[in-house]
């Protein structure tokens, strides 16, 4: 990862978020969401076993992560929550609060 400050970085990995919840087969899981700066804003990606879920580009990181969570929910994942683990190379996880996402009806 580049050592450039995030505000000067044009494209590439800018944050890592932790996501956890229950998969469609009712097993607990915990993975890393990779948030990248793109020409159009931010996009996110998570890999779970053979499943790769990616968001479109959004103007904010929060919107990007929210779209990723919604895609997972539509695939049968539930009780999802996320938090920021890294901003650039700075580790934050224990300081950040979890964001809980209500299950789809």
Secondary structure, DSSP 4 states (H G I P E B T S, - for coil): ---S-GGG--SEEEEEEEEEEE-TTS-EEEEEEEEEEETTEEEEEEEETTEEEE---BSSHHHHHHHHHHHHHHTT-EEEEEEEEEETTEE-GGGSPPEE-PPP-
